[in-house]
Amino acid sequence: MTIIDGIQSSKVFRPLFKDLSTWRPWVVFLKVLFGLSIEAPEDRELVKTCTGLIEPPKERVRECAAICGRRSGKSFISAVIAVFMACFKDWTPYLSPGERAMIFIVAVDKSQAGIIKRYVSGILDSSPILRKMIARELQEQIDLKNRVSIAVKTCSYRSVRGYTIVCAILEETAFWRSELTANPDREVVGALRPALATIPESLLLFISTPYSRRGILWDTFCKAFGNPGKTLVWKAPSLMMNPTLDREIIEDALKDDPQAAAAEWQVEWRQDIESFLSFEVLQACVVRDRFELPPIDGMKYTAFIDPSGGGQDSFGLAISHTEANGRFIILDKVVEWRPPFNPNQVVIEAATIMKVYRCFWALSDRYARDWIRDSLRACGVDVNFSKLSASELYLEFLPIVMGRRCELLDNQRLIGQLGNLERRVRQGGYDLVTHFPGQHDDLANAAAGAVVYATGKGRSVVMAYGADEREKDRLPEFTFSGPQYKSRS
């Protein structure tokens, strides 16, 4: 039975599709994905539009990127493909005694993974034939009686290693982010491909709405769209894949935010968002296996803190010093206190660490100014507040890293946060550098502040080295030189 036979069968998938005519674009996509013949002229024209290919592929593809808009039915189709691959393929010739074939649906987080898991459960329960194949159902996995399991995973390369994998469906790949790595999509795919390569008829499917021009989905699109081969790219806007959508909703969204709506509904890659720092550039500044440096007698250190009240954000501290007459910056220590924590206790611990490096002055962002100033002063550490926002610090940090004028610590969370920063163009020609929604940059902000201010460009930096109150008026103001920013002095 092919997947199209299953969709047309009243005993398998047909009851799930209320009006099958509205699912015609997805049916054509499935025919292309599984190497089935396409005869109707309108279907062949649809394939040409969505793949850029003059002729539909004549063979079944091993990898596919389905780039489709919001509310087009991507998650449901993912679940249908997973169930078909689990129930209508015999994988036992490739299994050792006691081994199970795994079908992974990998999502950006547990919440998204749970949605797919409910789709899979619903599809299996809706058919008397498929329901009989269930051996047991767990929270994140369904074991079938034919030695196949369907499991949902989050985007971690560690969670997908060590299995015999026959199918991997990567949900919303363009939005994968991790504070432990700058490239979670590449690392997950790198862990999956060797397991899939040994299984004939295995399938690796990326299925996502587009986002910024970065990551493995963007690379796959650039290499394979319109090029025949083992990798297929299918790109289609929401209305093409789901003609039941309300056009007015999409038109209103395009008026409110053209860039975001064009990506969400019309599957155009966003041009106003790009990666700020590449993983390769960051790694060139990382000193392997250097996790921190002890204080050196006579060395002047700069401390920068990114405080938090113990809610959802972390409390970050970074300490640095300069060498080669101030032209080279060494990051000596980074510490992150992750919530939940007692803010007053964290301030005491941070002050203790700073005193070890003889930092009796610290730079800070402007969060809760009175609280952090009074709390640190009570511990014997004074505070100056950064004249630069986090975005401005990152833009000043950029040429230092690009010029390899700093050494960073081998800290996965730090490099992950820096690598996930995004650069967004705002009205007036200003760049905004910030983290991806739902992610954090507390440790990155502290490290960037410690590196930038260690260059000695501003009043607060010199005070961090021990200047007293009488020296304030003789010290120069900080003049910002970041790209597309005017001076703040």
WONORTA-V377794 format. One record per backbone hydrogen bond with DSSP energy under -0.5 kcal/mol. CO is the residue of the C=O (numbers start at 1). NH is the residue of the N-H. E is the energy in kcal/mol with one decimal. If there is no record, write none. Layout:
co:CO nh:NH e:E
co:CO nh:NH e:E
//
This chain:
co:2 nh:6 e:-2.0
co:3 nh:7 e:-1.9
co:4 nh:8 e:-1.9
co:5 nh:9 e:-1.0
co:6 nh:13 e:-2.2
co:6 nh:14 e:-0.8
co:9 nh:12 e:-1.2
co:9 nh:14 e:-2.2
co:11 nh:129 e:-0.5
co:13 nh:16 e:-2.0
co:13 nh:17 e:-0.6
co:14 nh:17 e:-1.5
co:16 nh:18 e:-0.8
co:18 nh:20 e:-0.6
co:19 nh:22 e:-1.4
co:20 nh:23 e:-1.1
co:21 nh:24 e:-1.2
co:23 nh:27 e:-2.2
co:24 nh:28 e:-2.5
co:25 nh:29 e:-2.2
co:26 nh:30 e:-2.5
co:27 nh:31 e:-1.9
co:28 nh:32 e:-2.2
co:29 nh:33 e:-2.7
co:30 nh:34 e:-2.2
co:31 nh:36 e:-3.0
co:32 nh:35 e:-1.1
co:33 nh:61 e:-0.8
co:40 nh:44 e:-2.2
co:41 nh:45 e:-2.1
co:42 nh:46 e:-1.8
co:43 nh:47 e:-2.2
co:44 nh:48 e:-2.0
co:45 nh:49 e:-2.2
co:46 nh:50 e:-2.5
co:47 nh:51 e:-2.1
co:47 nh:53 e:-0.5
co:48 nh:52 e:-1.7
co:50 nh:235 e:-3.0
co:51 nh:226 e:-1.8
co:62 nh:204 e:-2.2
co:63 nh:232 e:-2.3
co:64 nh:66 e:-0.5
co:64 nh:206 e:-3.3
co:65 nh:67 e:-0.8
co:65 nh:234 e:-3.0
co:66 nh:68 e:-0.8
co:66 nh:208 e:-2.3
co:67 nh:236 e:-2.2
co:69 nh:72 e:-1.0
co:73 nh:77 e:-2.2
co:74 nh:78 e:-2.4
co:75 nh:79 e:-1.9
co:76 nh:80 e:-2.2
co:77 nh:81 e:-2.6
co:78 nh:82 e:-2.3
co:79 nh:83 e:-2.4
co:80 nh:84 e:-2.5
co:81 nh:85 e:-2.7
co:82 nh:86 e:-1.6
co:83 nh:87 e:-2.6
co:84 nh:88 e:-2.4
co:89 nh:91 e:-0.8
co:91 nh:94 e:-1.8
co:92 nh:95 e:-1.8
co:96 nh:99 e:-2.4
co:100 nh:164 e:-0.5
co:101 nh:149 e:-2.7
co:102 nh:104 e:-0.5
co:102 nh:166 e:-2.4
co:102 nh:167 e:-1.1
co:103 nh:151 e:-2.8
co:104 nh:106 e:-0.6
co:104 nh:169 e:-3.0
co:105 nh:107 e:-0.5
co:105 nh:153 e:-2.3
co:106 nh:171 e:-3.0
co:107 nh:155 e:-1.0
co:109 nh:113 e:-2.3
co:110 nh:114 e:-2.1
co:111 nh:115 e:-1.3
co:112 nh:116 e:-1.6
co:113 nh:117 e:-2.3
co:114 nh:118 e:-2.0
co:115 nh:119 e:-1.8
co:116 nh:120 e:-2.5
co:117 nh:121 e:-2.5
co:118 nh:122 e:-2.5
co:119 nh:123 e:-2.3
co:120 nh:124 e:-2.3
co:121 nh:125 e:-2.4
co:122 nh:126 e:-1.6
co:123 nh:127 e:-0.6
co:124 nh:127 e:-0.7
co:127 nh:131 e:-2.7
co:128 nh:132 e:-1.2
co:130 nh:133 e:-1.3
co:131 nh:134 e:-1.3
co:133 nh:145 e:-2.8
co:136 nh:143 e:-2.5
co:140 nh:152 e:-2.1
co:141 nh:138 e:-3.5
co:142 nh:150 e:-2.5
co:143 nh:135 e:-2.9
co:143 nh:136 e:-1.6
co:144 nh:147 e:-1.0
co:147 nh:101 e:-2.7
co:148 nh:144 e:-2.8
co:149 nh:103 e:-2.6
co:149 nh:151 e:-0.5
co:150 nh:142 e:-2.6
co:151 nh:105 e:-2.5
co:153 nh:107 e:-3.0
co:154 nh:156 e:-2.5
co:156 nh:159 e:-0.9
co:157 nh:160 e:-0.7
co:158 nh:161 e:-0.7
co:160 nh:163 e:-0.5
co:163 nh:165 e:-0.8
co:164 nh:102 e:-2.9
co:166 nh:203 e:-1.4
co:167 nh:104 e:-2.4
co:168 nh:170 e:-0.6
co:168 nh:205 e:-2.9
co:169 nh:106 e:-2.6
co:169 nh:171 e:-0.8
co:170 nh:173 e:-0.6
co:170 nh:207 e:-2.5
co:172 nh:175 e:-1.8
co:173 nh:176 e:-1.6
co:178 nh:181 e:-0.7
co:181 nh:178 e:-0.6
co:183 nh:187 e:-2.0
co:184 nh:188 e:-2.3
co:185 nh:189 e:-2.3
co:186 nh:190 e:-2.5
co:187 nh:191 e:-1.4
co:188 nh:192 e:-1.8
co:189 nh:193 e:-2.6
co:190 nh:194 e:-0.6
co:191 nh:195 e:-0.5
co:192 nh:196 e:-2.0
co:193 nh:197 e:-2.2
co:194 nh:198 e:-0.7
co:196 nh:199 e:-1.6
co:198 nh:200 e:-0.6
co:199 nh:202 e:-1.5
co:203 nh:168 e:-2.5
co:203 nh:205 e:-0.5
co:204 nh:64 e:-2.3
co:204 nh:206 e:-0.5
co:205 nh:170 e:-3.4
co:206 nh:66 e:-3.7
co:207 nh:172 e:-2.5
co:208 nh:68 e:-1.4
co:211 nh:270 e:-2.2
co:212 nh:214 e:-2.1
co:214 nh:218 e:-0.6
co:215 nh:219 e:-1.9
co:216 nh:220 e:-2.4
co:217 nh:221 e:-2.3
co:218 nh:222 e:-2.4
co:219 nh:223 e:-2.1
co:220 nh:224 e:-2.6
co:221 nh:225 e:-1.9
co:224 nh:227 e:-2.2
co:226 nh:228 e:-0.5
co:230 nh:62 e:-1.4
co:230 nh:63 e:-1.8
co:232 nh:65 e:-2.8
co:233 nh:235 e:-0.5
co:234 nh:67 e:-3.4
co:236 nh:69 e:-1.0
co:237 nh:241 e:-1.6
co:238 nh:242 e:-2.6
co:242 nh:245 e:-1.7
co:245 nh:247 e:-0.6
co:246 nh:249 e:-0.5
co:246 nh:250 e:-1.1
co:247 nh:251 e:-2.6
co:248 nh:252 e:-2.6
co:249 nh:253 e:-1.9
co:250 nh:254 e:-2.1
co:251 nh:255 e:-1.4
co:252 nh:256 e:-2.1
co:253 nh:257 e:-2.5
co:257 nh:261 e:-2.8
co:258 nh:262 e:-2.2
co:259 nh:263 e:-1.3
co:260 nh:264 e:-2.6
co:261 nh:265 e:-3.0
co:261 nh:266 e:-0.9
co:262 nh:266 e:-0.5
co:262 nh:268 e:-2.1
co:263 nh:267 e:-0.6
co:264 nh:70 e:-3.1
co:265 nh:238 e:-2.7
co:270 nh:213 e:-0.5
co:272 nh:425 e:-1.8
co:273 nh:213 e:-0.8
co:274 nh:423 e:-3.0
co:278 nh:282 e:-2.0
co:279 nh:283 e:-2.6
co:280 nh:284 e:-1.4
co:281 nh:285 e:-0.6
co:282 nh:285 e:-1.5
co:282 nh:286 e:-0.7
co:283 nh:286 e:-0.6
co:285 nh:408 e:-3.0
co:286 nh:288 e:-0.7
co:287 nh:290 e:-1.8
co:289 nh:291 e:-0.8
co:290 nh:410 e:-3.2
co:296 nh:299 e:-1.9
co:299 nh:301 e:-0.5
co:302 nh:320 e:-2.4
co:303 nh:363 e:-2.9
co:304 nh:318 e:-2.4
co:305 nh:307 e:-0.6
co:305 nh:365 e:-1.2
co:306 nh:316 e:-2.4
co:314 nh:316 e:-0.6
co:315 nh:337 e:-2.7
co:316 nh:306 e:-2.9
co:317 nh:335 e:-2.7
co:318 nh:304 e:-2.6
co:319 nh:332 e:-2.3
co:319 nh:333 e:-1.8
co:320 nh:302 e:-2.8
co:321 nh:330 e:-3.3
co:323 nh:327 e:-0.5
co:323 nh:328 e:-2.0
co:324 nh:327 e:-1.4
co:328 nh:323 e:-3.1
co:329 nh:331 e:-0.5
co:329 nh:407 e:-1.9
co:330 nh:321 e:-2.1
co:330 nh:332 e:-0.7
co:332 nh:293 e:-2.5
co:333 nh:319 e:-2.5
co:335 nh:317 e:-2.3
co:336 nh:338 e:-0.7
co:337 nh:315 e:-2.3
co:341 nh:343 e:-0.7
co:342 nh:346 e:-2.2
co:343 nh:347 e:-2.2
co:344 nh:348 e:-1.7
co:345 nh:349 e:-2.1
co:346 nh:350 e:-2.9
co:347 nh:351 e:-2.6
co:348 nh:352 e:-2.1
co:349 nh:353 e:-2.1
co:350 nh:354 e:-2.4
co:351 nh:355 e:-2.2
co:352 nh:356 e:-1.4
co:353 nh:357 e:-1.0
co:354 nh:357 e:-0.5
co:354 nh:359 e:-2.8
co:355 nh:358 e:-1.7
co:358 nh:360 e:-0.9
co:360 nh:382 e:-2.7
co:362 nh:384 e:-2.6
co:363 nh:305 e:-2.7
co:364 nh:386 e:-3.3
co:366 nh:369 e:-0.7
co:368 nh:372 e:-2.5
co:369 nh:373 e:-2.3
co:370 nh:374 e:-2.6
co:371 nh:375 e:-2.6
co:372 nh:376 e:-2.1
co:373 nh:377 e:-2.2
co:374 nh:378 e:-1.8
co:375 nh:379 e:-0.5
co:376 nh:379 e:-0.9
co:376 nh:381 e:-2.6
co:377 nh:380 e:-1.6
co:382 nh:362 e:-1.6
co:384 nh:364 e:-1.6
co:389 nh:393 e:-2.3
co:390 nh:394 e:-2.3
co:391 nh:395 e:-2.0
co:392 nh:396 e:-1.8
co:393 nh:397 e:-2.1
co:394 nh:398 e:-1.7
co:395 nh:399 e:-0.6
co:396 nh:400 e:-0.5
co:397 nh:401 e:-2.0
co:398 nh:402 e:-3.0
co:399 nh:403 e:-1.8
co:400 nh:405 e:-2.9
co:401 nh:404 e:-1.7
co:405 nh:329 e:-2.5
co:407 nh:331 e:-2.3
co:408 nh:287 e:-2.3
co:409 nh:411 e:-2.0
co:410 nh:412 e:-0.5
co:411 nh:415 e:-2.4
co:412 nh:416 e:-2.6
co:413 nh:417 e:-2.4
co:414 nh:418 e:-2.4
co:415 nh:419 e:-2.6
co:416 nh:420 e:-1.3
co:418 nh:421 e:-1.1
co:421 nh:276 e:-1.9
co:422 nh:424 e:-0.6
co:422 nh:434 e:-2.2
co:423 nh:274 e:-1.8
co:424 nh:432 e:-3.1
co:426 nh:429 e:-1.4
co:426 nh:430 e:-0.5
co:430 nh:426 e:-3.2
co:431 nh:433 e:-0.5
co:432 nh:424 e:-3.2
co:432 nh:434 e:-0.6
co:434 nh:422 e:-3.3
co:436 nh:439 e:-2.6
co:441 nh:445 e:-2.8
co:442 nh:446 e:-1.9
co:443 nh:447 e:-2.3
co:444 nh:448 e:-2.7
co:445 nh:449 e:-2.3
co:446 nh:450 e:-2.3
co:447 nh:451 e:-2.3
co:448 nh:452 e:-2.8
co:449 nh:453 e:-2.4
co:450 nh:454 e:-0.9
co:451 nh:455 e:-0.5
co:452 nh:455 e:-1.3
co:453 nh:456 e:-1.5
co:458 nh:462 e:-1.5
co:459 nh:463 e:-1.9
co:460 nh:464 e:-1.7
co:461 nh:465 e:-0.8
co:462 nh:465 e:-0.8
co:462 nh:467 e:-1.1
co:463 nh:466 e:-1.7
co:464 nh:361 e:-0.5
co:468 nh:471 e:-1.5
co:469 nh:472 e:-1.1
co:471 nh:474 e:-1.1
co:471 nh:475 e:-0.6
co:472 nh:475 e:-1.3
co:476 nh:459 e:-0.8
co:478 nh:480 e:-0.6
co:482 nh:485 e:-1.4
//
